[in-house]
Amino acid sequence: MTIKDAITFGTKVLESINIENARFESEIILAHILNIKRYNLYLNFAQELSKLQSKNYSSYINKRKKHIPLQYLLKSQEFMDVKLYIDKGVLIPRPETEILVEKFIELVKNKSKKIKILDIGTGSGNIAIMLALNLNCVVYAADISVDALKIAKYNAKQYKVSDKIKFIQADILNLLPTFCDFDAVISNPPYIKSDDIDKLSDEVSKYEPRIALDGGKDGLLFYKSILSKIKKILKPNGIIAFEIGMGQKKHLLQILNQLGNFTDIKFIKDYQSIDRVVFARMI
């Protein structure tokens, strides 16, 4: 089987189960197997694959046919300026979360003193690592999952920011009293309604960790819990920055207004003009 044959085979298999960008994915998988850049496939169409390479490629394609996310197969995902190690124990970072991080960095980058940030539900460590790379800060990265923390620690070590991040195992709904005096709290929390998770694509519903998706009956469990404790966590004039789900803007605005602890409430839209991020400042 040549490189051209392999791409044709992989594309047909993935198209048969309605994978979007089937050819692109088949090329990405083949480039990974051959350990070359994707564009080099086009320069070597006639190259024959070894028996082992063919076997490995077919194995990857068959796994993808089961809707196992490409990121879990390749063990990686790009997020802003970094390429992170990803495994099934963590949520796959999305472009929407890049908006959260980019806008947060813009908001606090001119702070003269080192700021103390709490990243709740750190997962792969994507948010904490980008903050550590771009800000004068110390990040407390909390997650309930031991497996997620192992992955986050590995990623932090790869980008040499372990000295700026303190990893802590903690239930985000029951933070310990020692979590206090933060200048900012940032999170991409679980915000999908419990009953809606099984309606999502197989890639998400069957393979991504449910604990990182399930926001309770109304999708607002995290926000209600954390915001009810926020006075014990956040300094006066401190910032909250949360990713939110589609249609949750009015509910978050209501929660924040009812608490009466916040000012400068601002919502930011994603690339599809959906309100995706909320910022507010503690009074």
C-alpha positions as CSV (number, residue, x, y, z in Angstrom):
1,M,0.0,0.0,0.0
2,T,1.4,3.4,-1.0
3,I,0.8,6.7,0.8
4,K,-1.8,7.6,-1.8
5,D,-3.5,4.3,-1.4
6,A,-3.6,4.7,2.4
7,I,-5.1,8.1,2.2
8,T,-7.8,6.9,-0.2
9,F,-8.6,3.9,2.1
10,G,-8.7,6.0,5.2
11,T,-10.9,8.7,3.6
12,K,-13.4,6.2,2.4
13,V,-13.7,4.5,5.8
14,L,-14.2,7.7,7.7
15,E,-16.6,9.1,5.1
16,S,-18.7,5.9,5.5
17,I,-19.5,7.0,9.1
18,N,-19.9,10.7,8.3
19,I,-16.7,12.0,9.8
20,E,-16.3,15.6,8.8
21,N,-13.0,16.3,7.0
22,A,-12.4,12.6,6.5
23,R,-9.5,13.1,4.1
24,F,-7.8,15.6,6.4
25,E,-8.1,13.3,9.4
26,S,-6.8,10.3,7.4
27,E,-3.8,12.4,6.4
28,I,-3.2,13.5,9.9
29,I,-3.3,9.9,11.2
30,L,-0.9,8.8,8.4
31,A,1.5,11.6,9.0
32,H,1.5,10.7,12.7
33,I,2.2,7.0,11.9
34,L,5.0,7.9,9.5
35,N,6.3,10.7,11.9
36,I,6.4,13.3,9.1
37,K,4.7,16.6,8.4
38,R,1.3,16.3,6.6
39,Y,2.5,18.2,3.6
40,N,5.3,15.7,3.1
41,L,2.6,13.1,2.2
42,Y,2.0,14.9,-1.0
43,L,5.7,14.8,-1.9
44,N,5.8,11.1,-1.4
45,F,2.5,9.7,-2.8
46,A,4.2,6.7,-4.4
47,Q,6.2,5.6,-1.3
48,E,5.3,2.1,-0.1
49,L,4.3,1.7,3.6
50,S,5.9,-1.1,5.5
51,K,3.7,-4.0,6.8
52,L,4.0,-2.5,10.3
53,Q,3.1,1.0,9.1
54,S,0.1,-0.3,7.2
55,K,-1.1,-2.4,10.2
56,N,-0.7,0.6,12.5
57,Y,-2.5,2.9,10.1
58,S,-5.4,0.5,9.7
59,S,-5.7,0.1,13.5
60,Y,-5.9,3.9,13.9
61,I,-8.5,4.2,11.2
62,N,-10.6,1.5,12.7
63,K,-10.5,3.1,16.1
64,R,-11.5,6.4,14.6
65,K,-14.3,4.5,12.9
66,K,-15.7,3.8,16.4
67,H,-15.8,7.6,16.9
68,I,-12.9,7.7,19.4
69,P,-11.8,11.3,19.2
70,L,-8.8,12.0,17.0
71,Q,-7.1,13.8,19.9
72,Y,-7.2,10.7,22.1
73,L,-5.8,8.6,19.3
74,L,-2.9,11.0,18.6
75,K,-2.5,11.9,22.3
76,S,-2.3,15.6,21.5
77,Q,-4.2,18.8,21.0
78,E,-3.0,22.3,20.1
79,F,-4.2,25.1,22.4
80,M,-3.2,28.6,21.5
81,D,0.6,28.5,21.3
82,V,1.2,25.0,22.8
83,K,0.7,21.4,21.9
84,L,-0.6,19.5,24.9
85,Y,-0.5,15.8,25.7
86,I,-4.1,14.6,25.8
87,D,-5.6,11.4,27.0
88,K,-9.1,10.1,27.8
89,G,-8.9,11.3,31.4
90,V,-9.3,14.9,30.4
91,L,-11.6,17.1,28.4
92,I,-10.3,18.0,25.0
93,P,-9.4,21.7,24.9
94,R,-11.6,23.7,22.5
95,P,-11.1,27.0,20.6
96,E,-13.9,28.6,22.7
97,T,-11.7,28.3,25.8
98,E,-8.9,30.1,24.0
99,I,-11.2,33.1,24.0
100,L,-11.5,32.9,27.8
101,V,-7.8,32.8,28.2
102,E,-6.9,35.4,25.6
103,K,-9.4,37.9,27.0
104,F,-8.3,37.2,30.6
105,I,-4.6,37.8,29.7
106,E,-5.6,41.1,28.1
107,L,-7.5,42.2,31.2
108,V,-4.7,41.5,33.7
109,K,-1.4,41.6,31.8
110,N,-0.5,45.1,32.9
111,K,-0.7,44.2,36.6
112,S,2.6,45.3,38.2
113,K,2.6,42.7,41.0
114,K,2.5,39.0,40.8
115,I,-1.2,37.8,40.9
116,K,-2.6,34.7,42.5
117,I,-5.0,32.8,40.3
118,L,-7.3,29.8,41.0
119,D,-8.0,27.6,37.9
120,I,-10.9,25.4,38.8
121,G,-11.1,22.1,37.0
122,T,-7.8,22.4,35.3
123,G,-8.1,19.2,33.2
124,S,-5.1,19.0,30.8
125,G,-3.7,22.2,32.4
126,N,-4.3,24.2,29.3
127,I,-5.6,27.3,31.0
128,A,-3.0,27.3,33.8
129,I,-0.1,26.7,31.5
130,M,-1.0,29.6,29.2
131,L,-1.5,31.9,32.1
132,A,1.9,30.9,33.5
133,L,3.6,31.4,30.2
134,N,2.1,34.9,29.7
135,L,1.6,36.5,33.1
136,N,3.5,37.4,36.2
137,C,1.5,35.0,38.4
138,V,1.2,31.9,40.4
139,V,-1.7,29.6,39.4
140,Y,-3.4,27.1,41.8
141,A,-4.7,24.4,39.4
142,A,-7.4,22.4,41.1
143,D,-9.1,19.2,39.8
144,I,-11.0,16.3,41.4
145,S,-9.4,13.8,39.1
146,V,-6.0,12.3,40.0
147,D,-5.5,11.2,36.3
148,A,-6.2,14.7,35.0
149,L,-3.7,16.2,37.4
150,K,-1.0,13.7,36.3
151,I,-1.6,14.9,32.7
152,A,-1.6,18.5,33.7
153,K,1.6,18.2,35.6
154,Y,3.3,16.5,32.6
155,N,2.2,19.3,30.3
156,A,3.4,21.9,32.7
157,K,6.8,20.2,32.9
158,Q,7.1,20.1,29.1
159,Y,6.7,23.9,29.0
160,K,8.8,24.5,32.0
161,V,6.2,26.3,34.1
162,S,5.9,23.8,36.9
163,D,7.4,26.4,39.3
164,K,4.5,28.8,38.6
165,I,1.7,26.2,39.1
166,K,0.6,24.5,42.2
167,F,-1.5,21.4,41.4
168,I,-4.2,20.5,44.0
169,Q,-6.7,17.7,44.1
170,A,-10.0,19.1,45.2
171,D,-13.7,18.8,44.5
172,I,-14.7,22.0,42.7
173,L,-18.1,21.9,44.4
174,N,-16.6,21.7,47.9
175,L,-13.5,23.8,47.9
176,L,-11.5,23.8,51.1
177,P,-11.3,26.9,53.3
178,T,-7.6,27.1,52.5
179,F,-8.5,28.2,49.0
180,C,-8.7,32.0,49.6
181,D,-7.2,35.4,48.9
182,F,-7.1,35.0,45.1
183,D,-6.8,37.9,42.7
184,A,-8.8,36.0,40.1
185,V,-10.7,32.8,39.7
186,I,-10.9,31.3,36.2
187,S,-12.6,28.1,34.9
188,N,-14.0,26.2,32.0
189,P,-16.4,24.2,34.2
190,P,-18.9,21.5,33.5
191,Y,-22.0,23.3,32.0
192,I,-23.9,20.8,30.0
193,K,-27.3,19.8,31.3
194,S,-27.2,16.2,32.6
195,D,-30.0,15.1,30.3
196,D,-28.4,16.6,27.3
197,I,-25.0,14.8,27.5
198,D,-26.3,11.6,25.7
199,K,-27.6,13.8,22.9
200,L,-24.1,15.0,22.0
201,S,-22.0,13.5,19.4
202,D,-20.5,10.0,20.1
203,E,-17.0,11.6,20.3
204,V,-18.2,13.6,23.3
205,S,-20.9,11.6,25.0
206,K,-19.1,8.2,24.8
207,Y,-15.4,9.2,25.3
208,E,-14.9,12.5,27.1
209,P,-15.0,12.4,30.9
210,R,-18.6,12.9,32.0
211,I,-17.4,14.6,35.2
212,A,-16.0,17.4,33.0
213,L,-19.2,17.9,31.1
214,D,-22.1,17.4,33.6
215,G,-23.3,20.7,34.9
216,G,-26.3,19.2,36.7
217,K,-30.0,19.3,35.9
218,D,-29.9,22.9,34.7
219,G,-26.2,23.1,33.7
220,L,-25.7,25.7,36.3
221,L,-24.5,23.6,39.3
222,F,-20.9,24.7,39.2
223,Y,-21.7,28.4,38.9
224,K,-24.2,28.4,41.8
225,S,-21.9,26.4,44.1
226,I,-18.7,28.4,43.4
227,L,-20.4,31.8,43.4
228,S,-22.1,31.1,46.7
229,K,-18.6,30.7,48.2
230,I,-16.8,33.3,46.2
231,K,-16.4,35.8,49.2
232,K,-14.3,33.2,50.9
233,I,-12.1,32.7,47.8
234,L,-11.7,36.0,46.1
235,K,-10.2,39.2,47.3
236,P,-12.2,42.5,47.0
237,N,-11.7,43.8,43.5
238,G,-10.8,40.3,42.3
239,I,-11.9,38.9,39.0
240,I,-14.0,35.9,38.0
241,A,-13.7,34.6,34.4
242,F,-15.9,31.6,33.4
243,E,-16.7,29.9,30.2
244,I,-20.5,29.4,29.9
245,G,-22.8,27.3,27.8
246,M,-25.2,28.5,25.0
247,G,-28.2,30.2,26.4
248,Q,-26.8,30.6,29.9
249,K,-26.1,34.3,29.8
250,K,-29.4,35.4,31.3
251,H,-29.1,32.8,34.1
252,L,-25.6,33.9,35.0
253,L,-26.5,37.5,34.9
254,Q,-29.4,36.7,37.3
255,I,-27.2,34.8,39.7
256,L,-24.5,37.5,39.8
257,N,-27.1,40.3,40.3
258,Q,-28.9,38.3,43.1
259,L,-25.6,37.9,44.9
260,G,-24.9,41.6,44.7
261,N,-21.2,41.1,45.1
262,F,-20.2,42.0,41.5
263,T,-19.7,44.9,39.2
264,D,-18.3,45.4,35.7
265,I,-20.2,42.3,34.5
266,K,-19.3,41.6,30.8
267,F,-20.1,38.8,28.4
268,I,-18.0,37.9,25.4
269,K,-19.2,36.1,22.3
270,D,-17.4,33.2,20.6
271,Y,-16.7,32.7,16.9
272,Q,-20.4,31.8,16.3
273,S,-21.7,34.9,18.1
274,I,-22.7,32.8,21.1
275,D,-22.2,34.4,24.5
276,R,-19.4,32.1,25.7
277,V,-17.4,34.0,28.5
278,V,-18.4,36.0,31.5
279,F,-16.2,38.4,33.4
280,A,-17.1,40.2,36.6
281,R,-15.3,42.1,39.4
282,M,-15.8,41.5,43.1
283,I,-17.1,44.6,45.0
